[in-house]
Amino acid sequence: MANVYPSTTTTISPFAEYNSNVTNRLTRMVSLGEDCLKGTHSCEVEIDSTSPISCLIISEGTFFKDDCLHSIDSNFSVDMSEEDFYIDHSGGYWNEAGYYLIVADYTYVKSKPAPAVSIKIIKPTQHALLTTAYLFLKAVLVSFNGATFEITSVHDFVPTTPTIRRTYAKMYLDCEDTLPTFVPSRDEGRIVYTRNDEGIYFGQSGRWEAFQSIRETIDTIACTVGQLGYVESDGAVYPAIATSLSKLASCVVLQVGYKIDGSGQVRLYGLAEDVPVETGIEISTGELCYLSGITPGAVTNVLTSSSIQYSVGTAMSDSTGIDTISLWFQPGSGAAIGDQLYYINSWTQDPISGNYYYDLTLSQSYPQIICYDDSTQKKIEPLDIEHVGPLLLRIWMPVNTVNLNITCSY
């Protein structure tokens, strides 16, 4: 016979230290009277690596059931091929493919001996047996490999029935697997973190309000995580590339997926990880980065000449030895339409300082002047840029061997 009773401490159980319904209901200060898990990682259910075909491990954790606080004190093993774990095995057990429900079984009654927490299993065709008598812990997908049934994966909710899910205590910042339907009496003034889209929401008088203004949900199925993207006419994001004014970067892909279920996520501004670097380019921390005109969705530290986009951000890590960087994404104001380009290949030496200068006459005033080494196309800082007349700039360099491309823009 299988052991279905994990080592559990229950506070307060009938005929233990206290026997008072009033004392038990003190737990409602945390649980609000709802059967739920204490935290997101309480009583996790994972595949047992030593026996992955049919065995699970339920980890330590705390939950509320019938106004009693229960703590599973040590890891507990569940063999899904054991008959004793099943609530109803009249039609057999471990004999169906689909989502099995792992639940904690406890009902508060005044009895001797006192009731104890047990772990039970509900078969895929018996989900109707999931009543308030049980607390849902996890859903386990079981498949048939042609010879036997075996565990495929473990889930926080039943994908085919999302209302069957792990429920957490409604603390100051609650956790939900997916954003629940708004209930004013419960959710007004409540702050919720949702695990499926890593979002934070605040309950207003009649709806949820999202906090993440720099993160948005959109279809990103055509991209990979970290790529810079642009929005196409179909409303989806595609890898950006500096070969067309319509394909310049406006976001960084955080998650690949769809808008409808919240799985497609992009960042509009801020720190992004795993941003790909153009092949053959090495970027150092602190360097300005530009959208690549060669590798879709990637960045480079070389200004692209085909379709200039102002800097898309600053490198927050080195790419030496790897092909991605952390990027502080801060895209410029679009394409450099109306920019004026100048080329400097001759210099005059100043007899006093020994440095070299070139007097650049502009066609009009520009607030932004950027210099690039013509041989490497990398940004270069001159010794100084001196304003010597209404439309006259003096560019100073320590040597006369560098040819410069000058971009003047608004």
C-alpha positions as CSV (number, residue, x, y, z in Angstrom):
1,M,0.0,0.0,0.0
2,A,1.3,3.4,-1.0
3,N,1.9,6.1,1.6
4,V,-0.4,9.0,0.6
5,Y,0.3,11.1,3.8
6,P,3.2,13.5,3.6
7,S,4.9,14.7,6.9
8,T,2.6,17.7,7.7
9,T,2.2,20.2,10.5
10,T,-1.3,21.6,10.7
11,T,-2.1,24.7,12.7
12,I,-4.6,24.5,14.2
13,S,-6.1,21.0,13.8
14,P,-9.1,19.6,15.8
15,F,-8.1,18.1,19.1
16,A,-4.6,19.4,18.8
17,E,-3.4,22.3,21.1
18,Y,-6.6,24.2,20.6
19,N,-10.1,23.4,19.5
20,S,-11.6,26.7,18.5
21,N,-13.2,27.7,15.2
22,V,-12.5,31.3,16.1
23,T,-8.8,30.7,16.5
24,N,-8.6,28.8,13.2
25,R,-10.1,31.7,11.4
26,L,-7.2,34.0,12.3
27,T,-5.6,32.6,9.2
28,R,-8.1,34.7,7.2
29,M,-5.9,37.7,7.9
30,V,-3.7,36.2,5.2
31,S,-5.9,33.8,3.2
32,L,-9.0,36.0,3.2
33,G,-10.9,32.8,3.7
34,E,-9.8,31.2,0.4
35,D,-8.1,27.8,0.2
36,C,-4.8,28.7,-1.4
37,L,-1.0,28.3,-1.4
38,K,1.1,30.6,0.8
39,G,3.5,31.6,-2.0
40,T,4.4,30.9,-5.6
41,H,6.8,28.1,-4.8
42,S,4.9,26.4,-2.0
43,C,4.4,22.7,-2.6
44,E,6.0,22.6,-6.0
45,V,5.4,19.4,-8.0
46,E,8.3,18.2,-10.2
47,I,9.2,15.1,-12.1
48,D,11.4,12.8,-10.0
49,S,14.6,12.5,-12.0
50,T,15.4,9.1,-10.4
51,S,12.2,7.6,-11.7
52,P,10.8,10.0,-14.4
53,I,8.3,7.6,-16.0
54,S,5.7,7.8,-13.2
55,C,7.1,9.5,-10.1
56,L,6.8,13.1,-8.8
57,I,8.3,15.0,-6.0
58,I,6.2,17.4,-4.0
59,S,8.5,19.9,-2.2
60,E,8.1,21.6,1.1
61,G,5.6,24.4,1.4
62,T,2.7,26.0,3.2
63,F,-1.0,26.3,2.2
64,F,-4.4,27.2,3.7
65,K,-7.2,24.7,3.7
66,D,-10.5,25.0,5.6
67,D,-9.0,27.9,7.7
68,C,-6.2,25.7,8.8
69,L,-2.5,26.4,8.0
70,H,-0.8,23.3,6.7
71,S,3.0,22.9,6.1
72,I,4.5,20.0,4.2
73,D,7.7,19.6,6.2
74,S,9.8,17.5,3.8
75,N,9.8,16.4,0.1
76,F,7.2,13.8,-0.6
77,S,7.3,11.2,-3.3
78,V,4.2,10.4,-5.4
79,D,4.1,7.3,-7.7
80,M,1.3,7.9,-10.2
81,S,1.2,4.2,-10.9
82,E,0.1,3.4,-7.4
83,E,-3.6,2.8,-7.0
84,D,-3.9,4.3,-3.5
85,F,-3.3,7.9,-4.7
86,Y,-6.4,8.0,-6.8
87,I,-9.7,9.5,-5.6
88,D,-11.7,7.1,-7.8
89,H,-10.0,4.1,-9.3
90,S,-13.1,2.1,-10.0
91,G,-12.4,2.5,-13.7
92,G,-8.8,1.8,-13.4
93,Y,-5.8,4.1,-12.7
94,W,-2.7,5.3,-14.6
95,N,-4.6,4.2,-17.7
96,E,-5.4,7.5,-19.5
97,A,-3.4,10.1,-21.5
98,G,-4.1,13.7,-20.6
99,Y,-3.9,16.1,-17.7
100,Y,-3.9,14.4,-14.3
101,L,-4.6,16.7,-11.3
102,I,-2.4,16.5,-8.2
103,V,-4.4,17.8,-5.2
104,A,-4.1,18.1,-1.4
105,D,-7.0,16.4,0.4
106,Y,-8.1,17.8,3.7
107,T,-11.5,18.6,5.3
108,Y,-11.8,20.2,8.7
109,V,-14.0,18.1,11.0
110,K,-14.0,17.7,14.8
111,S,-13.1,14.0,15.1
112,K,-10.7,11.6,16.7
113,P,-8.3,10.9,15.3
114,A,-7.9,14.4,13.7
115,P,-8.0,14.5,9.9
116,A,-4.7,14.6,8.1
117,V,-3.5,16.0,4.8
118,S,-3.1,13.5,2.0
119,I,-2.1,13.7,-1.6
120,K,-4.5,12.5,-4.2
121,I,-4.7,12.2,-8.0
122,I,-7.7,12.9,-10.3
123,K,-7.7,11.3,-13.7
124,P,-8.1,13.3,-17.0
125,T,-11.7,12.1,-17.5
126,Q,-12.6,12.8,-13.8
127,H,-11.9,16.6,-13.5
128,A,-15.5,17.0,-12.2
129,L,-14.3,15.4,-9.0
130,L,-12.2,18.5,-8.2
131,T,-14.5,20.1,-5.6
132,T,-13.8,22.4,-2.6
133,A,-12.7,19.4,-0.7
134,Y,-9.4,19.5,-2.5
135,L,-6.6,22.1,-3.1
136,F,-5.2,22.0,-6.6
137,L,-1.3,21.7,-6.6
138,K,-0.3,20.9,-10.2
139,A,-1.5,19.4,-13.5
140,V,0.6,16.6,-14.9
141,L,0.5,15.8,-18.6
142,V,0.7,12.0,-19.3
143,S,1.2,10.5,-22.7
144,F,1.2,6.9,-24.1
145,N,4.5,6.0,-25.8
146,G,3.1,2.9,-27.5
147,A,4.1,0.6,-24.6
148,T,3.3,2.4,-21.4
149,F,2.1,5.6,-20.0
150,E,4.7,8.2,-19.0
151,I,4.9,11.7,-17.5
152,T,5.5,14.4,-20.2
153,S,5.3,17.7,-18.3
154,V,4.1,19.5,-15.2
155,H,1.9,22.7,-15.3
156,D,0.7,25.4,-12.9
157,F,-2.7,25.2,-14.6
158,V,-4.6,23.0,-17.0
159,P,-4.0,24.4,-20.5
160,T,-7.3,23.1,-21.7
161,T,-9.2,24.5,-18.6
162,P,-7.3,27.6,-17.4
163,T,-9.7,28.0,-14.5
164,I,-8.2,25.0,-12.9
165,R,-5.0,26.6,-11.6
166,R,-2.8,27.2,-8.6
167,T,-4.3,29.8,-6.2
168,Y,-2.1,32.0,-4.0
169,A,-2.7,34.0,-0.9
170,K,-4.0,37.5,-1.6
171,M,-1.2,39.4,0.0
172,Y,-0.2,43.0,-0.6
173,L,1.4,42.0,-3.9
174,D,-0.3,38.9,-5.0
175,C,0.8,36.4,-7.6
176,E,-1.3,34.8,-10.3
177,D,-0.4,32.6,-13.2
178,T,-2.7,34.6,-15.5
179,L,-4.5,37.8,-14.8
180,P,-7.9,36.9,-13.3
181,T,-11.2,38.3,-14.3
182,F,-11.7,41.5,-12.4
183,V,-14.0,41.2,-9.3
184,P,-14.5,44.7,-7.7
185,S,-15.2,43.4,-4.2
186,R,-12.0,41.4,-4.2
187,D,-9.6,43.3,-6.6
188,E,-10.1,47.0,-6.1
189,G,-6.9,48.3,-4.6
190,R,-5.1,45.0,-5.2
191,I,-1.7,44.7,-6.9
192,V,-1.1,41.6,-8.9
193,Y,2.1,40.1,-10.4
194,T,1.2,37.7,-13.3
195,R,3.7,35.0,-14.1
196,N,2.7,34.3,-17.7
197,D,3.5,37.8,-19.0
198,E,5.7,39.0,-16.0
199,G,3.3,41.9,-15.7
200,I,2.2,44.0,-12.7
201,Y,-1.4,45.3,-12.5
202,F,-3.3,47.5,-10.2
203,G,-7.0,47.1,-9.4
204,Q,-9.0,50.3,-10.1
205,S,-12.7,50.7,-9.4
206,G,-13.8,48.7,-12.4
207,R,-10.8,47.2,-14.1
208,W,-7.1,46.2,-14.1
209,E,-4.6,48.9,-15.0
210,A,-1.1,47.8,-16.2
211,F,2.0,49.3,-14.7
212,Q,4.5,48.2,-17.4
213,S,4.3,51.2,-19.7
214,I,7.7,50.4,-21.2
215,R,6.7,46.8,-22.0
216,E,3.9,45.9,-24.4
217,T,2.2,42.8,-25.7
218,I,2.3,42.2,-29.4
219,D,2.8,39.3,-31.9
220,T,6.5,38.5,-32.0
221,I,6.4,35.0,-33.5
222,A,8.7,36.0,-36.4
223,C,11.5,37.1,-34.1
224,T,13.9,35.6,-31.5
225,V,14.5,36.9,-28.0
226,G,16.8,39.9,-27.9
227,Q,16.3,41.0,-31.5
228,L,15.5,44.6,-32.3
229,G,12.2,44.8,-34.1
230,Y,9.9,47.0,-36.1
231,V,6.1,46.9,-36.5
232,E,4.8,45.8,-39.9
233,S,1.5,46.7,-41.4
234,D,-0.1,43.4,-40.1
235,G,0.4,44.7,-36.5
236,A,3.2,42.2,-35.7
237,V,6.9,42.7,-34.9
238,Y,9.6,41.6,-37.3
239,P,13.5,41.8,-37.1
240,A,14.6,45.4,-37.8
241,I,17.3,46.1,-40.3
242,A,18.9,49.4,-41.5
243,T,18.2,48.9,-45.2
244,S,14.8,50.6,-45.3
245,L,13.3,53.6,-43.6
246,S,10.2,51.5,-42.8
247,K,12.3,48.8,-41.0
248,L,14.1,50.8,-38.4
249,A,14.1,49.6,-34.8
250,S,11.3,50.6,-32.4
251,C,11.4,47.8,-29.8
252,V,13.4,44.9,-28.4
253,V,11.8,41.4,-28.3
254,L,11.5,40.0,-24.7
255,Q,9.3,37.0,-25.4
256,V,8.4,35.2,-28.5
257,G,4.6,34.6,-28.8
258,Y,1.3,36.1,-29.5
259,K,-0.6,39.2,-28.3
260,I,-3.8,37.3,-27.7
261,D,-2.4,35.2,-24.8
262,G,0.2,37.7,-23.6
263,S,3.1,35.6,-24.6
264,G,4.5,38.0,-27.1
265,Q,6.4,40.8,-25.3
266,V,8.6,43.7,-26.4
267,R,10.4,46.4,-24.5
268,L,10.0,50.0,-25.7
269,Y,12.7,51.5,-23.5
270,G,15.3,50.4,-21.0
271,L,17.6,47.4,-20.3
272,A,17.4,44.5,-22.7
273,E,19.4,41.3,-22.5
274,D,20.8,38.9,-25.2
275,V,20.7,41.5,-28.0
276,P,22.5,40.0,-31.0
277,V,25.6,41.7,-32.4
278,E,26.4,41.9,-36.2
279,T,28.7,39.2,-37.4
280,G,32.3,40.2,-37.3
281,I,31.7,43.2,-34.9
282,E,33.0,43.5,-31.3
283,I,31.3,46.0,-29.0
284,S,32.6,47.3,-25.7
285,T,30.7,48.5,-22.7
286,G,29.7,52.1,-23.0
287,E,29.8,52.3,-26.8
288,L,27.0,53.7,-28.8
289,C,25.1,51.1,-30.8
290,Y,23.4,51.3,-34.2
291,L,21.0,49.1,-36.0
292,S,22.8,46.7,-38.3
293,G,22.2,46.9,-42.0
294,I,23.6,43.4,-42.5
295,T,22.3,41.1,-39.7
296,P,18.5,41.4,-39.0
297,G,17.6,42.5,-35.5
298,A,21.3,43.0,-34.5
299,V,23.3,46.0,-33.4
300,T,26.7,47.3,-34.5
301,N,29.1,50.1,-33.4
302,V,29.6,51.1,-37.0
303,L,27.3,53.7,-38.5
304,T,25.4,52.2,-41.4
305,S,25.5,54.2,-44.5
306,S,22.6,52.6,-46.3
307,S,19.8,53.9,-44.1
308,I,21.1,55.8,-41.0
309,Q,19.2,55.4,-37.8
310,Y,20.3,57.4,-34.8
311,S,21.9,55.4,-32.0
312,V,19.6,52.7,-30.7
313,G,21.2,52.7,-27.3
314,T,24.4,52.1,-25.2
315,A,26.2,48.8,-24.7
316,M,26.0,47.7,-21.1
317,S,28.4,44.7,-21.6
318,D,31.2,43.5,-23.9
319,S,30.6,41.2,-26.9
320,T,34.1,39.8,-26.8
321,G,33.9,36.0,-27.1
322,I,30.1,36.0,-27.4
323,D,27.6,37.2,-30.0
324,T,25.2,39.1,-27.8
325,I,25.3,42.1,-25.4
326,S,23.1,43.8,-22.8
327,L,21.8,47.0,-24.3
328,W,20.3,50.1,-22.7
329,F,17.7,50.5,-25.5
330,Q,17.0,54.1,-26.2
331,P,16.1,54.4,-29.9
332,G,16.6,57.7,-31.7
333,S,14.0,59.8,-33.4
334,G,13.9,57.6,-36.5
335,A,15.7,57.9,-39.8
336,A,18.2,60.7,-40.5
337,I,15.9,62.4,-43.0
338,G,17.3,65.9,-43.9
339,D,20.7,65.2,-42.4
340,Q,23.7,67.0,-43.9
341,L,26.8,65.0,-44.6
342,Y,30.3,66.4,-44.9
343,Y,33.7,64.9,-45.7
344,I,37.0,66.2,-44.4
345,N,40.3,65.0,-45.8
346,S,42.6,68.0,-45.5
347,W,43.9,69.8,-42.4
348,T,45.7,73.0,-41.4
349,Q,48.2,72.9,-38.6
350,D,48.0,75.5,-35.9
351,P,51.6,76.8,-35.3
352,I,51.0,77.5,-31.6
353,S,49.4,74.2,-30.4
354,G,50.7,71.9,-33.2
355,N,47.2,70.5,-33.5
356,Y,45.2,70.4,-36.8
357,Y,41.9,72.0,-37.7
358,Y,39.4,72.3,-40.5
359,D,36.9,75.1,-40.9
360,L,33.5,73.5,-41.8
361,T,30.9,75.8,-43.4
362,L,27.4,74.6,-42.7
363,S,24.3,75.3,-44.9
364,Q,22.2,75.9,-41.8
365,S,22.5,75.5,-38.0
366,Y,22.4,71.9,-36.7
367,P,22.1,71.0,-33.0
368,Q,23.8,67.6,-33.3
369,I,27.3,67.0,-34.8
370,I,28.7,63.5,-35.0
371,C,32.1,62.6,-36.4
372,Y,33.1,59.2,-37.9
373,D,36.5,57.8,-39.0
374,D,36.2,57.3,-42.7
375,S,38.4,54.2,-42.7
376,T,36.5,52.3,-39.9
377,Q,33.1,54.1,-39.9
378,K,33.3,54.2,-36.1
379,K,32.4,57.2,-34.1
380,I,35.4,59.4,-33.2
381,E,35.7,62.3,-30.8
382,P,37.7,65.2,-32.1
383,L,39.8,67.2,-29.8
384,D,37.3,70.0,-29.9
385,I,34.5,71.6,-32.0
386,E,34.8,75.3,-32.0
387,H,32.0,77.7,-33.1
388,V,33.9,80.5,-34.9
389,G,31.0,82.0,-36.9
390,P,27.2,81.8,-37.4
391,L,27.5,78.8,-39.7
392,L,31.2,78.1,-39.3
393,L,32.6,75.2,-37.2
394,R,36.3,74.5,-36.6
395,I,37.0,70.8,-36.1
396,W,40.2,70.1,-34.2
397,M,42.2,66.9,-34.4
398,P,45.7,65.9,-32.9
399,V,46.8,64.4,-36.2
400,N,46.3,65.1,-39.9
401,T,46.1,61.5,-41.0
402,V,42.4,60.9,-40.3
403,N,39.7,61.5,-42.8
404,L,36.3,62.3,-41.2
405,N,32.7,61.9,-42.2
406,I,30.6,64.5,-40.4
407,T,26.9,64.0,-39.8
408,C,24.9,67.1,-38.9
409,S,21.3,66.5,-37.8
410,Y,18.4,67.7,-35.9
